[in-house]
Amino acid sequence: MFAWAQWLIRMVRSVRVPGMPAVPGFLARLALAQPRLVPCWMRWRVTTAGLGIVIADLMRSGDSSTPEVLEELGWRQGTYIRERLRYGRTPEECARAVALANRLFHIKASVQVEGKDRALLVTPGCPWSRNDWWGPQACGAFSRYERGLVGGMEPGVRLTYREKKTRGDRRCVGMYEWKEPRAV
């Protein structure tokens, strides 16, 4: 085969890097040489995909502090949201805040309100759940981040999971409700 044909094949062949979208070789090389040409939203998406790999690798390596660290991070962020924005005072507001946080990680989520005391956060699953390196331990660690976020916003709201893809369900459903029944 001619040298120019081999070069062309290398340039067009998709490059697959764990945690990053597959792209033609010439685009990968261009992004490495000129990172400012890569749109900010795409850099963010790649970064958040990489976060899933980091969480999964930490859990696989036996780092038992990962869930607690993620929960603490969520709690600090939730406290900030409560104190500075005065948001997260009800189960619905907590679910909406977690939905926004999930969108930052490229997780499509929708909030369904079930009365004034309960809200559901429904997602077809995070993008990480479609990878072989993701599993119940990594999912559980990331769920601790969500619980920390809720606890920081409103300690009286409990987050439990009705469904999880890592338990074999077809989607993930988080349920946000008061820990103690509220008097009307």
DRENPA-3360 file (N, C-alpha, C; in nm, 2 decimals, always signed):
BEGIN
1 = MFAWAQWL = +0.08/-0.12/+0.00/+0.00/+0.00/+0.00/+0.09/+0.12/+0.00 ~ +0.04/+0.23/-0.07/+0.12/+0.35/-0.08/+0.13/+0.42/+0.06 ~ +0.24/+0.49/+0.08/+0.25/+0.56/+0.21/+0.14/+0.66/+0.23 ~ +0.10/+0.73/+0.13/+0.00/+0.83/+0.14/-0.14/+0.77/+0.18 ~ -0.16/+0.65/+0.13/-0.29/+0.58/+0.17/-0.29/+0.54/+0.31 ~ -0.17/+0.49/+0.36/-0.16/+0.45/+0.51/-0.18/+0.58/+0.59 ~ -0.12/+0.69/+0.55/-0.14/+0.81/+0.62/-0.28/+0.86/+0.63 ~ -0.35/+0.85/+0.51/-0.49/+0.88/+0.51/-0.58/+0.80/+0.60;
9 = IRMVRSVR = -0.55/+0.67/+0.60/-0.63/+0.57/+0.69/-0.60/+0.61/+0.83 ~ -0.48/+0.64/+0.87/-0.45/+0.68/+1.01/-0.53/+0.81/+1.05 ~ -0.54/+0.90/+0.95/-0.60/+1.03/+0.98/-0.76/+1.02/+0.99 ~ -0.81/+0.92/+0.92/-0.96/+0.91/+0.92/-1.01/+0.81/+1.02 ~ -0.92/+0.71/+1.06/-0.96/+0.60/+1.15/-1.00/+0.67/+1.29 ~ -1.10/+0.62/+1.35/-1.15/+0.67/+1.48/-1.05/+0.64/+1.59 ~ -1.03/+0.73/+1.67/-0.94/+0.72/+1.79/-1.03/+0.70/+1.91 ~ -1.01/+0.59/+1.98/-1.09/+0.57/+2.10/-1.00/+0.57/+2.23;
17 = VPGMPAVP = -1.03/+0.68/+2.31/-0.96/+0.69/+2.43/-1.06/+0.68/+2.54 ~ -1.03/+0.59/+2.65/-1.13/+0.57/+2.75/-1.18/+0.71/+2.81 ~ -1.31/+0.72/+2.82/-1.37/+0.84/+2.88/-1.39/+0.95/+2.78 ~ -1.35/+0.93/+2.66/-1.37/+1.04/+2.55/-1.45/+0.98/+2.44 ~ -1.52/+1.07/+2.37/-1.59/+1.02/+2.25/-1.49/+0.98/+2.14 ~ -1.53/+0.88/+2.06/-1.45/+0.84/+1.94/-1.46/+0.95/+1.84 ~ -1.34/+0.99/+1.79/-1.33/+1.09/+1.69/-1.23/+1.05/+1.58 ~ -1.25/+1.10/+1.46/-1.15/+1.07/+1.36/-1.01/+1.12/+1.40;
25 = GFLARLAL = -0.91/+1.05/+1.36/-0.77/+1.08/+1.40/-0.73/+1.22/+1.38 ~ -0.77/+1.27/+1.26/-0.72/+1.41/+1.23/-0.78/+1.51/+1.33 ~ -0.90/+1.49/+1.38/-0.96/+1.58/+1.47/-0.90/+1.57/+1.61 ~ -0.86/+1.44/+1.65/-0.79/+1.42/+1.77/-0.66/+1.49/+1.77 ~ -0.58/+1.48/+1.66/-0.45/+1.55/+1.65/-0.47/+1.70/+1.65 ~ -0.57/+1.75/+1.58/-0.59/+1.89/+1.58/-0.63/+1.94/+1.72 ~ -0.71/+1.87/+1.79/-0.75/+1.91/+1.93/-0.63/+1.91/+2.02 ~ -0.54/+1.82/+2.00/-0.42/+1.81/+2.09/-0.32/+1.93/+2.05;
33 = AQPRLVPC = -0.32/+1.96/+1.92/-0.23/+2.07/+1.88/-0.29/+2.21/+1.91 ~ -0.42/+2.22/+1.90/-0.49/+2.35/+1.92/-0.61/+2.33/+2.01 ~ -0.59/+2.32/+2.14/-0.70/+2.29/+2.23/-0.81/+2.40/+2.23 ~ -0.77/+2.52/+2.19/-0.87/+2.63/+2.19/-0.98/+2.61/+2.08 ~ -0.95/+2.53/+1.99/-1.04/+2.50/+1.88/-1.16/+2.41/+1.92 ~ -1.14/+2.34/+2.03/-1.24/+2.25/+2.08/-1.34/+2.33/+2.16 ~ -1.47/+2.32/+2.13/-1.57/+2.40/+2.20/-1.57/+2.37/+2.35 ~ -1.60/+2.47/+2.43/-1.60/+2.45/+2.58/-1.69/+2.34/+2.62;
41 = WMRWRVTT = -1.81/+2.33/+2.56/-1.91/+2.23/+2.60/-1.85/+2.09/+2.57 ~ -1.77/+2.07/+2.47/-1.72/+1.94/+2.44/-1.60/+1.91/+2.54 ~ -1.52/+2.01/+2.57/-1.42/+1.98/+2.67/-1.48/+1.94/+2.81 ~ -1.59/+2.01/+2.84/-1.66/+1.97/+2.97/-1.72/+1.83/+2.96 ~ -1.77/+1.80/+2.85/-1.83/+1.66/+2.84/-1.72/+1.55/+2.85 ~ -1.61/+1.58/+2.79/-1.50/+1.48/+2.80/-1.45/+1.48/+2.94 ~ -1.44/+1.59/+3.01/-1.39/+1.59/+3.15/-1.48/+1.52/+3.24 ~ -1.61/+1.54/+3.22/-1.71/+1.47/+3.31/-1.71/+1.32/+3.28;
49 = AGLGIVIA = -1.69/+1.28/+3.16/-1.68/+1.14/+3.13/-1.56/+1.08/+3.20 ~ -1.45/+1.15/+3.20/-1.33/+1.11/+3.26/-1.35/+1.09/+3.41 ~ -1.43/+1.18/+3.47/-1.46/+1.17/+3.62/-1.52/+1.03/+3.65 ~ -1.60/+0.98/+3.57/-1.66/+0.84/+3.59/-1.55/+0.74/+3.60 ~ -1.45/+0.75/+3.51/-1.34/+0.65/+3.51/-1.26/+0.66/+3.64 ~ -1.24/+0.79/+3.68/-1.16/+0.81/+3.81/-1.24/+0.75/+3.93 ~ -1.37/+0.77/+3.94/-1.45/+0.71/+4.04/-1.44/+0.56/+4.04 ~ -1.46/+0.50/+3.92/-1.46/+0.36/+3.90/-1.32/+0.30/+3.94;
57 = DLMRSGDS = -1.21/+0.36/+3.90/-1.08/+0.32/+3.93/-1.05/+0.32/+4.08 ~ -1.09/+0.43/+4.14/-1.07/+0.44/+4.28/-1.14/+0.33/+4.36 ~ -1.27/+0.31/+4.32/-1.34/+0.20/+4.39/-1.28/+0.06/+4.36 ~ -1.23/+0.04/+4.24/-1.17/-0.09/+4.20/-1.04/-0.11/+4.27 ~ -0.97/+0.00/+4.30/-0.84/-0.01/+4.37/-0.86/-0.03/+4.52 ~ -0.98/-0.03/+4.57/-1.01/-0.05/+4.71/-1.00/+0.07/+4.79 ~ -1.00/+0.19/+4.73/-1.00/+0.32/+4.81/-1.13/+0.34/+4.87 ~ -1.14/+0.30/+5.00/-1.27/+0.30/+5.07/-1.31/+0.44/+5.11;
65 = STPEVLEE = -1.23/+0.54/+5.09/-1.27/+0.68/+5.13/-1.34/+0.75/+5.02 ~ -1.34/+0.70/+4.90/-1.41/+0.77/+4.79/-1.55/+0.80/+4.81 ~ -1.64/+0.71/+4.86/-1.78/+0.75/+4.88/-1.79/+0.87/+4.98 ~ -1.71/+0.86/+5.09/-1.72/+0.96/+5.19/-1.67/+1.10/+5.14 ~ -1.57/+1.10/+5.06/-1.52/+1.22/+5.00/-1.62/+1.28/+4.90 ~ -1.69/+1.20/+4.82/-1.79/+1.25/+4.73/-1.91/+1.30/+4.81 ~ -1.95/+1.23/+4.92/-2.06/+1.28/+5.00/-2.03/+1.41/+5.06 ~ -1.91/+1.43/+5.11/-1.86/+1.55/+5.17/-1.87/+1.67/+5.07;
73 = LGWRQGTY = -1.82/+1.64/+4.95/-1.82/+1.74/+4.84/-1.97/+1.78/+4.82 ~ -2.06/+1.68/+4.80/-2.20/+1.71/+4.78/-2.26/+1.80/+4.89 ~ -2.22/+1.76/+5.02/-2.28/+1.83/+5.13/-2.23/+1.98/+5.13 ~ -2.10/+2.00/+5.10/-2.05/+2.14/+5.10/-2.12/+2.22/+4.99 ~ -2.14/+2.16/+4.87/-2.21/+2.23/+4.77/-2.36/+2.25/+4.81 ~ -2.42/+2.15/+4.87/-2.56/+2.17/+4.91/-2.58/+2.28/+5.01 ~ -2.48/+2.28/+5.11/-2.49/+2.39/+5.21/-2.47/+2.53/+5.15 ~ -2.39/+2.54/+5.05/-2.37/+2.66/+4.98/-2.49/+2.71/+4.91;
81 = IRERLRYG = -2.56/+2.61/+4.84/-2.68/+2.64/+4.77/-2.79/+2.69/+4.87 ~ -2.80/+2.62/+4.98/-2.90/+2.66/+5.09/-2.87/+2.80/+5.14 ~ -2.74/+2.82/+5.18/-2.71/+2.95/+5.24/-2.71/+3.07/+5.15 ~ -2.65/+3.05/+5.03/-2.64/+3.16/+4.94/-2.76/+3.18/+4.85 ~ -2.82/+3.07/+4.80/-2.93/+3.08/+4.71/-3.07/+3.06/+4.78 ~ -3.07/+3.02/+4.90/-3.19/+2.99/+4.97/-3.28/+2.89/+4.89 ~ -3.22/+2.78/+4.85/-3.28/+2.69/+4.76/-3.26/+2.55/+4.82 ~ -3.36/+2.46/+4.79/-3.35/+2.32/+4.84/-3.42/+2.30/+4.97;
89 = RTPEECAR = -3.53/+2.37/+4.99/-3.60/+2.36/+5.12/-3.71/+2.25/+5.12 ~ -3.74/+2.20/+5.00/-3.85/+2.10/+4.99/-3.79/+1.98/+4.91 ~ -3.86/+1.86/+4.91/-3.81/+1.75/+4.83/-3.81/+1.79/+4.68 ~ -3.90/+1.86/+4.63/-3.90/+1.90/+4.49/-3.78/+1.99/+4.46 ~ -3.75/+2.08/+4.54/-3.63/+2.17/+4.52/-3.50/+2.09/+4.52 ~ -3.49/+2.00/+4.62/-3.38/+1.91/+4.62/-3.36/+1.83/+4.50 ~ -3.47/+1.77/+4.45/-3.47/+1.69/+4.33/-3.42/+1.77/+4.21 ~ -3.47/+1.90/+4.20/-3.44/+1.99/+4.09/-3.29/+2.02/+4.09;
97 = AVALANRL = -3.24/+2.04/+4.21/-3.09/+2.08/+4.23/-3.01/+1.96/+4.18 ~ -3.05/+1.84/+4.22/-2.97/+1.72/+4.18/-2.98/+1.70/+4.03 ~ -3.10/+1.73/+3.98/-3.12/+1.72/+3.83/-3.02/+1.81/+3.76 ~ -3.00/+1.93/+3.81/-2.91/+2.02/+3.75/-2.77/+1.97/+3.76 ~ -2.73/+1.92/+3.88/-2.60/+1.86/+3.90/-2.58/+1.75/+3.80 ~ -2.68/+1.66/+3.79/-2.67/+1.55/+3.69/-2.64/+1.60/+3.55 ~ -2.71/+1.71/+3.51/-2.69/+1.76/+3.38/-2.55/+1.80/+3.35 ~ -2.48/+1.85/+3.46/-2.34/+1.89/+3.45/-2.26/+1.77/+3.42;
105 = FHIKASVQ = -2.30/+1.65/+3.46/-2.23/+1.53/+3.43/-2.28/+1.46/+3.31 ~ -2.36/+1.53/+3.23/-2.42/+1.48/+3.11/-2.52/+1.36/+3.13 ~ -2.59/+1.37/+3.25/-2.69/+1.27/+3.28/-2.83/+1.34/+3.26 ~ -2.90/+1.28/+3.17/-3.04/+1.34/+3.14/-3.13/+1.30/+3.26 ~ -3.19/+1.39/+3.32/-3.28/+1.36/+3.43/-3.40/+1.45/+3.43 ~ -3.51/+1.40/+3.47/-3.64/+1.48/+3.48/-3.70/+1.46/+3.61 ~ -3.76/+1.56/+3.66/-3.83/+1.56/+3.79/-3.98/+1.54/+3.78 ~ -4.03/+1.45/+3.86/-4.17/+1.42/+3.86/-4.22/+1.45/+4.00;
113 = VEGKDRAL = -4.31/+1.54/+4.02/-4.36/+1.57/+4.15/-4.48/+1.48/+4.19 ~ -4.48/+1.42/+4.30/-4.58/+1.34/+4.36/-4.64/+1.40/+4.48 ~ -4.72/+1.51/+4.47/-4.77/+1.58/+4.58/-4.66/+1.67/+4.64 ~ -4.70/+1.74/+4.75/-4.60/+1.84/+4.80/-4.49/+1.78/+4.89 ~ -4.50/+1.65/+4.92/-4.41/+1.59/+5.01/-4.31/+1.48/+4.94 ~ -4.33/+1.47/+4.81/-4.24/+1.37/+4.74/-4.22/+1.41/+4.60 ~ -4.09/+1.39/+4.55/-4.06/+1.41/+4.41/-3.97/+1.30/+4.37 ~ -3.97/+1.27/+4.24/-3.89/+1.16/+4.18/-3.79/+1.23/+4.08;
121 = LVTPGCPW = -3.67/+1.17/+4.08/-3.58/+1.22/+3.97/-3.56/+1.09/+3.89 ~ -3.60/+1.10/+3.76/-3.60/+0.98/+3.67/-3.49/+1.01/+3.57 ~ -3.41/+0.91/+3.54/-3.30/+0.92/+3.44/-3.29/+0.78/+3.37 ~ -3.26/+0.78/+3.24/-3.24/+0.65/+3.18/-3.11/+0.59/+3.22 ~ -3.04/+0.65/+3.30/-2.90/+0.60/+3.35/-2.80/+0.70/+3.30 ~ -2.69/+0.70/+3.38/-2.58/+0.80/+3.34/-2.50/+0.74/+3.22 ~ -2.43/+0.82/+3.15/-2.35/+0.77/+3.04/-2.25/+0.67/+3.08 ~ -2.21/+0.68/+3.21/-2.11/+0.58/+3.26/-2.17/+0.44/+3.27;
129 = SRNDWWGP = -2.30/+0.43/+3.29/-2.36/+0.30/+3.31/-2.36/+0.21/+3.19 ~ -2.33/+0.27/+3.07/-2.32/+0.19/+2.95/-2.18/+0.14/+2.92 ~ -2.09/+0.16/+3.02/-1.95/+0.12/+3.00/-1.92/+0.00/+3.09 ~ -1.83/-0.09/+3.05/-1.80/-0.21/+3.12/-1.72/-0.18/+3.25 ~ -1.66/-0.06/+3.26/-1.58/-0.03/+3.38/-1.66/+0.03/+3.49 ~ -1.79/+0.06/+3.46/-1.88/+0.11/+3.56/-1.95/+0.00/+3.63 ~ -1.98/+0.01/+3.76/-2.05/-0.09/+3.83/-2.12/-0.05/+3.95 ~ -2.18/-0.14/+4.03/-2.25/-0.10/+4.15/-2.17/-0.02/+4.25;
137 = QACGAFSR = -2.04/-0.05/+4.27/-1.96/+0.02/+4.37/-1.94/+0.17/+4.33 ~ -1.90/+0.19/+4.20/-1.88/+0.32/+4.15/-2.01/+0.40/+4.15 ~ -2.12/+0.33/+4.11/-2.25/+0.40/+4.11/-2.29/+0.44/+4.26 ~ -2.26/+0.35/+4.35/-2.29/+0.38/+4.49/-2.21/+0.50/+4.54 ~ -2.09/+0.51/+4.50/-2.01/+0.62/+4.54/-2.06/+0.75/+4.49 ~ -2.10/+0.75/+4.36/-2.16/+0.87/+4.30/-2.29/+0.90/+4.37 ~ -2.37/+0.80/+4.40/-2.50/+0.82/+4.47/-2.47/+0.89/+4.61 ~ -2.36/+0.86/+4.67/-2.33/+0.93/+4.80/-2.31/+1.08/+4.77;
145 = YERGLVGG = -2.26/+1.12/+4.66/-2.25/+1.26/+4.62/-2.39/+1.32/+4.62 ~ -2.48/+1.26/+4.56/-2.62/+1.31/+4.55/-2.68/+1.32/+4.69 ~ -2.66/+1.22/+4.77/-2.71/+1.22/+4.91/-2.65/+1.33/+4.99 ~ -2.52/+1.36/+4.97/-2.46/+1.47/+5.04/-2.51/+1.60/+4.99 ~ -2.54/+1.62/+4.86/-2.59/+1.74/+4.81/-2.73/+1.77/+4.87 ~ -2.81/+1.67/+4.88/-2.95/+1.68/+4.94/-2.93/+1.71/+5.09 ~ -2.85/+1.64/+5.16/-2.83/+1.66/+5.31/-2.78/+1.80/+5.34 ~ -2.69/+1.86/+5.25/-2.65/+1.99/+5.27/-2.75/+2.10/+5.25;
153 = MEPGVRLT = -2.84/+2.07/+5.15/-2.95/+2.16/+5.13/-3.06/+2.16/+5.23 ~ -3.11/+2.04/+5.26/-3.22/+2.02/+5.36/-3.20/+1.89/+5.43 ~ -3.15/+1.89/+5.55/-3.12/+1.76/+5.62/-3.25/+1.68/+5.65 ~ -3.37/+1.75/+5.64/-3.49/+1.68/+5.66/-3.54/+1.60/+5.55 ~ -3.47/+1.61/+5.43/-3.52/+1.53/+5.31/-3.43/+1.41/+5.30 ~ -3.50/+1.30/+5.27/-3.43/+1.17/+5.25/-3.43/+1.14/+5.10 ~ -3.32/+1.09/+5.05/-3.30/+1.04/+4.91/-3.28/+0.89/+4.92 ~ -3.38/+0.82/+4.85/-3.36/+0.67/+4.84/-3.38/+0.64/+4.69;
161 = YREKKTRG = -3.34/+0.52/+4.65/-3.34/+0.49/+4.51/-3.44/+0.37/+4.49 ~ -3.55/+0.40/+4.41/-3.65/+0.30/+4.38/-3.59/+0.20/+4.28 ~ -3.52/+0.26/+4.18/-3.46/+0.18/+4.07/-3.32/+0.23/+4.04 ~ -3.24/+0.13/+4.00/-3.10/+0.16/+3.96/-3.06/+0.07/+3.85 ~ -3.00/+0.12/+3.75/-2.95/+0.04/+3.64/-2.85/-0.07/+3.69 ~ -2.77/-0.03/+3.79/-2.67/-0.12/+3.84/-2.73/-0.23/+3.92 ~ -2.86/-0.22/+3.95/-2.93/-0.34/+4.02/-3.01/-0.41/+3.92 ~ -2.99/-0.38/+3.79/-3.07/-0.45/+3.68/-3.19/-0.39/+3.63;
169 = DRRCVGMY = -3.23/-0.27/+3.69/-3.35/-0.20/+3.64/-3.32/-0.13/+3.51 ~ -3.42/-0.09/+3.44/-3.41/-0.03/+3.31/-3.37/+0.12/+3.32 ~ -3.39/+0.18/+3.43/-3.36/+0.32/+3.45/-3.32/+0.34/+3.60 ~ -3.29/+0.47/+3.63/-3.26/+0.50/+3.77/-3.37/+0.60/+3.82 ~ -3.43/+0.58/+3.94/-3.53/+0.66/+3.99/-3.49/+0.69/+4.14 ~ -3.46/+0.82/+4.17/-3.44/+0.86/+4.30/-3.56/+0.92/+4.36 ~ -3.59/+0.89/+4.49/-3.72/+0.94/+4.55/-3.67/+1.03/+4.66 ~ -3.73/+1.15/+4.66/-3.70/+1.26/+4.76/-3.82/+1.28/+4.84;
177 = EWKEPRAV = -3.81/+1.26/+4.97/-3.93/+1.28/+5.06/-3.88/+1.32/+5.20 ~ -3.97/+1.37/+5.28/-3.94/+1.41/+5.41/-3.90/+1.29/+5.49 ~ -3.80/+1.30/+5.58/-3.77/+1.19/+5.67/-3.88/+1.16/+5.77 ~ -3.94/+1.27/+5.82/-4.05/+1.26/+5.91/-4.17/+1.33/+5.84 ~ -4.29/+1.27/+5.86/-4.41/+1.33/+5.80/-4.43/+1.47/+5.85 ~ -4.47/+1.56/+5.76/-4.49/+1.70/+5.79/-4.64/+1.72/+5.83 ~ -4.66/+1.80/+5.93/-4.80/+1.84/+5.97/-4.85/+1.94/+5.87 ~ -4.98/+1.92/+5.83/-5.04/+2.01/+5.73/-5.10/+2.13/+5.80;
% end
